[in-house]
Amino acid sequence: MSPTRQSSKTNTGMDAATLASLYQEVRQTSERICKTLVTEDYMLQAMPDVSPTRWHLAHVSWFFETFLLKPYLPGYQPLNPQYEYLFNSYYNLVGPQYYRPHRGLLSRPTVAEVYEYRAHVDRSMLALFESVKPEEIEERVSIGLNHEQQHQELILTDIKYNLSINPLRPAFHDGEIPVGDSTPPLRWHSFDGGIVSIGHDDNSFAFDNETPRHETLLHPHRIASRLVTNGEFLEFMEDSGYERPDLWLSAGWGTAQEQEWSAPLYWERLDGAWWSQTLSGMRPVDVYGPVTHVSYFEADAYARWAGKRLPTEDEWEHAAAPEPVEGNFLESGIFHPVPATGDGSHLDQVFGDVWEWTQSAYLAYPGYKTLDGALGEYNGKFMMNQMVLRGGSCVTPVSHIRPTYRNFSQPKDRWQFMGFRLAEDA
């Protein structure tokens, strides 16, 4: 998941009891996710882009401490003042941060001490809800809760990577993954184009990068009814897709050669068949399931091979806006993309299962302004060298996603649940 995106507006008039209930629900979800982990699992950091589970649990507590407890709760005393440095992620206006690639090298604070830190922050937050008018803190609480939901997704994607490097191929949990028996027909949904409105524009929660709502021109186009499947991606692989520079962007070809890519992340050839590491352990690749853990470079190369392209983020949002926000999310407990079941009459799996790559660079909307102070640090400074993803994944909380949500990542990244659907000009 990308760095924290901050809120542009939240004005729902929640009372203190509602805020406290939402807070407790989100905090308890984070800890439920970790129930199957043993102490050693919390410590792992297998590459610089992932973080130890222990760090995630502490960082989200640091967020509430830094942006709510310190400025709003009189007499608040941090459990350990040094945590401000250890668990600051990228907030330069708050202070220095511990070197991200070395988070997994720290044995202290212990996992037990991190949970004590969470409990200390939770007690203080409940006291805050009782002592401050809800309207004074609602926006920051909403930011903090959505921030923690992002890290719930990161806990699952990061622990998947961390466990995958173990030759024993351990499972995070023992859940079953539904397997398909056919691929629904791929149908093309046509859109006439014209001037349409894009972006968030009501009083519900949104990150600032989703605003302001603005008009944009779409040309006539078509979007595929479903995601590209593992079986279809296998056809690309078997047609030497990873060996044909004519299909790849220059930077993508260089990255694929340097990293020796020949299949999506986590795929392994065992006894003549393709298998993949999942959060339920090693499983045969389901040819009917959506392809996942592919980079923007791979998605773009496949689209060229198929004679199509990726949708723009404006096309994606315009098409997705009428669709209900439902699907395979974190709450399903599967933690893996599942095969489509629709008949193609509407956009299947537009939400959940995999974050969908678009061909749009992550840039500011016209009229975009960052928030004041440290809470405004993030979006503006990350608006370069990244591509936009839409729709959420199988480890995204369902209450966290909406049609206007803009995730973003570098085009080389693969460890998130990333997939794609195709588009074409009409």
Secondary structure as the mmCIF struct_conf table of DSSP 4:
data_model
#
loop_
_struct_conf.conf_type_id
_struct_conf.id
_struct_conf.beg_label_comp_id
_struct_conf.beg_label_asym_id
_struct_conf.beg_label_seq_id
_struct_conf.end_label_comp_id
_struct_conf.end_label_asym_id
_struct_conf.end_label_seq_id
HELX_LH_PP_P HELX_LH_PP_P1 SER A 2 SER A 2
BEND BEND1 PRO A 3 PRO A 3
HELX_LH_PP_P HELX_LH_PP_P2 THR A 4 GLN A 6
STRN STRN1 SER A 7 LYS A 9
HELX_RH_AL_P HELX_RH_AL_P1 ALA A 16 ILE A 33
TURN_TY1_P TURN_TY1_P1 CYS A 34 THR A 36
HELX_RH_3T_P HELX_RH_3T_P1 THR A 39 MET A 43
BEND BEND2 MET A 47 MET A 47
TURN_TY1_P TURN_TY1_P2 PRO A 48 ASP A 49
BEND BEND3 VAL A 50 VAL A 50
HELX_RH_AL_P HELX_RH_AL_P2 THR A 53 PHE A 64
HELX_RH_PI_P HELX_RH_PI_P1 GLU A 65 LEU A 69
HELX_RH_AL_P HELX_RH_AL_P3 LYS A 70 TYR A 72
BEND BEND4 LEU A 73 LEU A 73
TURN_TY1_P TURN_TY1_P3 PRO A 74 GLY A 75
BEND BEND5 LEU A 79 LEU A 79
TURN_TY1_P TURN_TY1_P4 PRO A 81 GLN A 82
HELX_RH_AL_P HELX_RH_AL_P4 TYR A 83 LEU A 86
TURN_TY1_P TURN_TY1_P5 PHE A 87 PHE A 87
BEND BEND6 TYR A 90 TYR A 90
TURN_TY1_P TURN_TY1_P6 ASN A 92 VAL A 94
HELX_RH_3T_P HELX_RH_3T_P2 ARG A 100 LEU A 105
BEND BEND7 PRO A 109 PRO A 109
HELX_RH_AL_P HELX_RH_AL_P5 VAL A 111 SER A 131
BEND BEND8 VAL A 132 VAL A 132
HELX_RH_AL_P HELX_RH_AL_P6 PRO A 134 SER A 164
TURN_TY1_P TURN_TY1_P7 ILE A 165 ILE A 165
BEND BEND9 ASN A 166 ASN A 166
TURN_TY1_P TURN_TY1_P8 PRO A 167 LEU A 168
BEND BEND10 PHE A 172 PHE A 172
BEND BEND11 ASP A 181 ASP A 181
HELX_LH_PP_P HELX_LH_PP_P3 PRO A 184 LEU A 186
STRN STRN2 TRP A 188 PHE A 191
STRN STRN3 GLY A 194 ILE A 198
BEND BEND12 GLY A 199 GLY A 199
BEND BEND13 ASP A 202 SER A 204
STRN STRN4 ALA A 206 PHE A 207
HELX_RH_3T_P HELX_RH_3T_P3 ASP A 208 GLU A 210
BEND BEND14 PRO A 212 PRO A 212
STRN STRN5 HIS A 214 LEU A 218
BEND BEND15 PRO A 220 PRO A 220
STRN STRN6 HIS A 221 ALA A 224
BEND BEND16 SER A 225 ARG A 226
HELX_LH_PP_P HELX_LH_PP_P4 LEU A 227 VAL A 228
STRN STRN7 THR A 229 THR A 229
HELX_RH_AL_P HELX_RH_AL_P7 ASN A 230 GLU A 238
TURN_TY1_P TURN_TY1_P9 ASP A 239 SER A 240
HELX_RH_3T_P HELX_RH_3T_P4 GLY A 241 GLU A 243
HELX_RH_3T_P HELX_RH_3T_P5 PRO A 245 LEU A 247
BEND BEND17 TRP A 248 TRP A 248
HELX_RH_AL_P HELX_RH_AL_P8 SER A 250 GLN A 259
TURN_TY1_P TURN_TY1_P10 GLU A 260 GLU A 260
BEND BEND18 SER A 262 PRO A 264
TURN_TY1_P TURN_TY1_P11 LEU A 265 TYR A 266
STRN STRN8 TRP A 267 LEU A 270
TURN_TY1_P TURN_TY1_P12 ASP A 271 GLY A 272
STRN STRN9 ALA A 273 THR A 278
TURN_TY1_P TURN_TY1_P13 LEU A 279 SER A 280
STRN STRN10 GLY A 281 PRO A 284
TURN_TY1_P TURN_TY1_P14 VAL A 287 TYR A 288
BEND BEND19 GLY A 289 GLY A 289
STRN STRN11 PRO A 290 PRO A 290
HELX_LH_PP_P HELX_LH_PP_P5 VAL A 291 VAL A 291
BEND BEND20 HIS A 293 HIS A 293
HELX_RH_AL_P HELX_RH_AL_P9 TYR A 296 TRP A 305
TURN_TY1_P TURN_TY1_P15 ALA A 306 GLY A 307
STRN STRN12 ARG A 309 ARG A 309
HELX_LH_PP_P HELX_LH_PP_P6 LEU A 310 THR A 312
HELX_RH_AL_P HELX_RH_AL_P10 GLU A 313 ALA A 320
TURN_TY1_P TURN_TY1_P16 ALA A 321 PRO A 322
BEND BEND21 GLU A 323 GLU A 323
BEND BEND22 VAL A 325 VAL A 325
BEND BEND23 GLY A 327 ASN A 328
HELX_RH_3T_P HELX_RH_3T_P6 LEU A 330 SER A 332
BEND BEND24 GLY A 333 GLY A 333
BEND BEND25 HIS A 336 HIS A 336
BEND BEND26 GLY A 342 GLY A 342
BEND BEND27 GLY A 344 HIS A 346
TURN_TY1_P TURN_TY1_P17 ASP A 348 GLN A 349
BEND BEND28 VAL A 350 VAL A 354
STRN STRN13 TRP A 355 ALA A 361
HELX_LH_PP_P HELX_LH_PP_P7 ALA A 364 TYR A 365
TURN_TY1_P TURN_TY1_P18 PRO A 366 GLY A 367
HELX_LH_PP_P HELX_LH_PP_P8 THR A 370 LEU A 371
BEND BEND29 ASP A 372 GLY A 373
HELX_RH_3T_P HELX_RH_3T_P7 ALA A 374 GLY A 376
BEND BEND30 GLU A 377 GLU A 377
HELX_RH_AL_P HELX_RH_AL_P11 TYR A 378 LYS A 381
TURN_TY1_P TURN_TY1_P19 PHE A 382 PHE A 382
BEND BEND31 MET A 384 ASN A 385
STRN STRN14 MET A 387 ARG A 390
BEND BEND32 GLY A 391 GLY A 391
TURN_TY1_P TURN_TY1_P20 CYS A 394 VAL A 395
BEND BEND33 THR A 396 THR A 396
HELX_RH_3T_P HELX_RH_3T_P8 VAL A 398 HIS A 400
TURN_TY1_P TURN_TY1_P21 PRO A 403 THR A 404
STRN STRN15 ASN A 407 SER A 409
TURN_TY1_P TURN_TY1_P22 PRO A 411 LYS A 412
BEND BEND34 TRP A 415 GLN A 416
STRN STRN16 MET A 418 GLY A 419
STRN STRN17 ALA A 423 ASP A 425
#
